[in-house]
Amino acid sequence: MDKKYTVKITNIVKPDDSARTFYLEKPRDMEWTEGTNLHVALPGFDEGEVPDKSRLRHLSLMTLPGEGVIALTTRVPGSGSPFKRALENLKVGDRLVIFKPSSRMPLRREGKRVVLVSMGVGITAFRTIIMTYLADRSGIPSLTNINVDRREHFILREELDRLVCEGYGNFWEKDRKALNSRLGTLEYGNSLFYLVGSDEFLADLCLFLLGSGVPRENIVMDKKPEKNVEILDGAEKKVKMGLPQ
């Protein structure tokens, strides 16, 4: 059985008018790697015979174990779900239940360039990947981070732009057209693409990348394996039909 931790909220930050970053106590025995997401629940979600999934979400971890704190960012109220409405009312000192950390996006050190592409607050899923790369660049010639946000509220921009150096750079785009233009300047042949965003965003990106000659095995998404296959199969079918990217 997965170990559950009930942890205290130590700080709440508003990176923009609709997002919240929650800083939580880090359990001493809890470890994880880059690209990890986490089950986050409201206390009492599992008191009945069946866990109340409306009080539970998967959120990406923004921090690494060595930072000594757990940080999670999400849109609030976001979807307007009971979970998001409850998050909006939480205060420092309140508690959340966390469990089952798992990474679907480990850094692949295969001698290929790495390109991270995210939508809005999805960039927070990449912070641990960026920090891991900057601490150890072995097997990765370069890492490029691209975030698109139509409101141009680029979460983490200030922090990540301070880290720009040889081998690492950021691009901040305001819409899909600008994103596609930016992607069009990249060399695809020896690159791994990590993607985070809505299903529609991922499907469009996969169509663009596959249509540009990127092998499907070089596309990594923060989804369950069966969902990855569904998105890639759909995009590949459209490429074979000659549909526009």
N, C-alpha and C positions, 0 to 999 in steps of 0.2 A: 504494500500500500504506500502511496506517495505521502511523504511527510508534509504536514501542513504547519505553517508558521503564522501566528497572529502577531503582527508587528505594529509598532506605534508610528504615526506620521510625525516626523520631526520638523518639516518645513513644507510650505506650499508656495510656489512661485507662479506668477502669471506672465509667461513669455510673450503673450499677446492677448487681445481682448476676449478670445474664445478658447484658449488653451490653458491647461494647468499642468505644472510639473510637481509631482508628489515625491518628497524625499522620505524614505522609510528606514527604520532601523535594519541593519544587516545581521541576520542570525549568524552566530560564529561558525556554525558547521555547514553553512550553505555556500556552495561554490558554483561557478558557471563559466562559460567561455564566450568569446565574441559572437554576435549575431543571435543572442538568446532571447526568447520570449518567455513569458511567465503567466501562469494562471493567477488572476487577481480577483478576489471575491469580497463581498460585504459580510461581516460577521453574521452568523446564523443562516448562511445560504444552504448549509447541509444538515439542518436540524430535523427536517422531515424524512420520510422514507426514501424520497428521491431528491437529490440536490436541485435547488432552484436556479436553473441556468440563466434566468433573467437578472440574477444578482452576481453574475460571473462574467469576466472577459479575459481574453488573451491580450497582454500588452507587452511591448518590447522593452527590454532593459537598456537603459542609457549608460549605465556605469559598469565598470569591471570590479571584481572582488577586492582588488588592492586599494580601491578608493574608499572602502569602508562604509559605503552607504548604497542603498538601492534607490534609483531614480527612475520614474515613469512619467511620460508625457502623453496626454490625450486631449482631444477636443471635448469641451464641456459646455453645454449639455450634449453636444455631438448629436447622436441619433435620437435623443429624447427618450431613450430607454430608461427603465427604473434604475438601472445601474448608473448611468450617466447623471441622472437627476440627483441620485444620492451622493455621487462624487462632488457635485457642485456645492453641496451643503457641508462637506466634511471640513474639519478644522484641525489645526495642530494639536496633537494629543489623542485624536481619534485613532482607531485601529482598522487595519485591513488584513485579510487572510491571503497569504501567498503560498504557492506550491507548484510543483512540476515544471521547473525550468528546463527548456530544451532548445537546442540551436539547430535551425535548418539552413543557416548561412555561415558555416565556418569558412575562414579564409583558406582558399586553395592555393598552395604554394607550388605552382606548376611552371614557373618561368613565364607566365602570361601577365600582361597588364590587367589591372582590375579597374572596372568602371562601375561606380555606384550611381543608380538613378532612382530618385524618390519623389514622391508627391506630398507636398505640405508637411504635416508633422511626421510623416513616414521617415523623414531624415533622422529622427531620433533612434531608429533601429540601426543606423549605420555608425553612430558615434563609437560604439565599442569596437567595430571593425576598423575604423580609422585609427583609434588609439592603439590597437594591437599592431597594425601595420607600422605606425611610426616608432613603436618600441622595438620591432623586429621586422626588417624589410626583406629577409631572406626569401628567395624564390618568387619575389614580386618586383618587377622592374619599375613600376609606377602605379600610383593609385589616383584616380580622378573621381571627384564627387560632384554630381549634378543634382540640383534640387529645383523643382518647378512649383511655383505658388502664384496663382492668379492674383491674389491680394498683395503679393510682394511683402508678406510678413514672414521673412525667412528666419525661422527658429534655428538657433545655434550658429547663425552667420558670424556674429562677432567672435565667438570662441574659435570656430573652425578657421576663419580667415587669419587669425593670429598664428595658426600652425602651418600655414603655407610654406613650402620649402621645395628644394629640388626633389622631384619625384612625387610630390603631392600638390594638388591644386583643386580649387572649388569653382563651380560655375552656378550662378543663380539666375534662373530663367522665369519669365512672367507668364508664359503660356506654352501650349503644346507645339505651336508653330516654331517658337524660339527654341524649344527643346529639340525638335527634329532637326533644325538647322545646326544646333550644336553637335548633335550626334553625327550629323553628316560630315563633320570635320575630323572625326576620329578614324583611326585605323582599326578595322574590325578583325583582321586576320589572326591576331595573336592576343585577343582580349577576352576576359571573363566579365560578363555583365550581371550585376546583382540588382534586382528590381524590387521596390516596395511601393505599394499604392493600392488603389481600388481595383477590383476585378477588371473593370473597363479599361483603366489605365494600363494594367498589365497586359491585357489582350492586345491593345493598340501598340504597345511597345514591342511585344513579341512579334507581331505582324511586321513592324518596321525592321526589327533586327533580323528576323529570318529572311525577309525579302531582300535584305542587304548582304546576305551571305553568311550570317553568323550561325554556326552550328548550334542546334538546340541544346547539346550537352554543355555549351558555354554560357547558358542562361540559368541563373540561380534566382529563385523566388522564395519569399518567406511564407510558403503555403504548404499544406499537407501534400505528400507525393501525388495522391490521386488528383488533387486540384491542379497541381503543376502540369500533369499529363493532359488534363482537360483543356487548359489554357493553351498549351503548346500545340496540341493536336488541332484545335480550332484555328489557330493562327497559321499553322502549316497547311491546312486545307485551303485557306483563303489565298495563300501564296501560290499554291499549285493551280488554283482557279484563275490566277492573274488579277485578283481584286486589288484595288489601289491601297497603298499603304497609308 
